Amino acid sequence: MIKMANFKQIAEKTAREGVTRRVFSGENSMMVLNTIQAFAQPALHQHPHEQITYILQGECDFTMGDEVIKMKAGDVVLVPPDMPHTLKPTSDETIINFDVFSPIREDYL
């Protein structure tokens, strides 16, 4: 059976003030389209899932462990399981990014 959707038609959920997400999931992997307003400050966190983050729009400082990397549209980074990470917007532009998780994050469903 084919599972298909258009991200524009997936219900947007508020994760926290200034951060929304749209989720598309299979049984073993998940894609999340995030919109992060320039004023939002996502918290440093970690989880047992491998994560790939791809920046579609905006600029940010992406902290992973003790390192900070500057990211902009087109950049992609791999976050290993259990690695503390966060991102901080560095311009007035809204950040739009895709996160891919494996295995899926049950807390996002």
C-alpha positions, 0 to 999 in steps of 0.5 A: 500500500502506498502512503502519500501526502502533500506537506502543505495539506498535513496539519501543522502542530505547535511545538512551542512558541514560535515553532511549528511542525508537520509530520509524515511517518512510516513505520521506521522513519519520519520526516518533519517539516519545521518552521522556526520563527527568528525569535524562537529559542529551541532548547538543547535536547537529545534523543535516541533517534538518529536525525538528519537536519536539512535547512531549506530557508534561513540561517542558524547556529547549530550546536551539537555537543561542544561544537557550533556550526553555522548553517544556511539554506542547502546545508545538511547535518547528521545528528547521532543518537543521544547527541545533545543539540539545538539550533539558534536563528541568527537572522530575522528570516524564519527558518524552515527545515526538514528533520528525518528521524530513524526510528520514528519519534512516537512523541511527534505522532 
